Structure formats: C-alpha cells, structure tokens
C-alpha cells in the first residue's frame, strides 16, 4: 500500500468498506475504521482484519 521510501511515523487510519461486501440488512458495520500508530517506520507492519456481517477483529500481524 505504501512504498518503503514513503514510510513515516505517526497516527494513521485505514477504512475497511465491508458493507457492500456483505449486503446483509442486519450487518453490524458499513465501514470499519482501524486507527493505529507507527513508532518505527523501518519495521514491517501488517494490519489484518477478520470480519463477518456481525463482527470484526484486527491485530498487529507479524
């Protein structure tokens, strides 16, 4: 998503637009924002998200 040369420290937000994917009338979320901080721009980061129409979970990947 971001070239290594452009990496920087700071606060960021990813928005996962899941509503169109699930299209369930009783789905929990349309957009899931994930806010995170990068303290060391030389590290490799993954921000995986597990989701279903009624739940979502995220964590710092390896």
C-alpha positions in Angstrom: 0.0 0.0 0.0 2.8 2.4 0.8 6.3 2.2 -0.7 9.1 1.7 2.0 10.7 5.0 1.0 7.5 6.8 1.9 7.1 5.2 5.3 6.9 7.5 8.3 6.0 7.5 11.9 2.7 8.8 13.1 -1.0 8.1 13.6 -3.0 6.5 10.8 -6.4 5.2 10.0 -7.4 2.5 7.5 -11.1 2.2 6.5 -12.4 -1.2 5.5 -15.6 -0.7 3.5 -17.3 -4.0 4.3 -21.0 -3.1 3.9 -21.1 -3.6 0.1 -19.3 -6.9 0.5 -21.8 -8.4 3.0 -25.0 -6.7 1.8 -26.8 -8.0 4.9 -29.7 -5.8 6.1 -28.7 -6.6 9.7 -24.9 -6.3 9.2 -23.1 -4.6 12.1 -21.0 -2.1 10.2 -20.8 -0.4 6.8 -17.2 1.0 7.3 -14.8 -0.3 9.9 -12.1 2.3 10.8 -8.9 0.9 12.3 -6.7 3.5 13.9 -3.1 2.7 14.7 0.3 4.3 15.4 3.7 3.6 13.7 6.6 4.3 16.1 9.4 2.8 13.9 9.0 3.4 10.2 11.7 0.8 9.4 9.6 -2.0 10.8 7.3 -4.2 8.6 3.6 -3.8 9.5 0.5 -5.8 8.6 -2.9 -4.8 9.7 -5.1 -7.9 9.1 -8.8 -7.8 9.8 -11.1 -10.7 10.2 -14.8 -9.9 9.6 -18.2 -11.3 9.1 -21.5 -9.4 8.8 -21.9 -9.3 12.7 -18.3 -9.0 14.0 -14.8 -7.8 13.2 -11.4 -8.1 14.8 -8.0 -6.8 14.0 -4.5 -7.1 15.4 -0.9 -6.3 14.5 0.2 -9.0 12.1 3.7 -10.5 12.1 
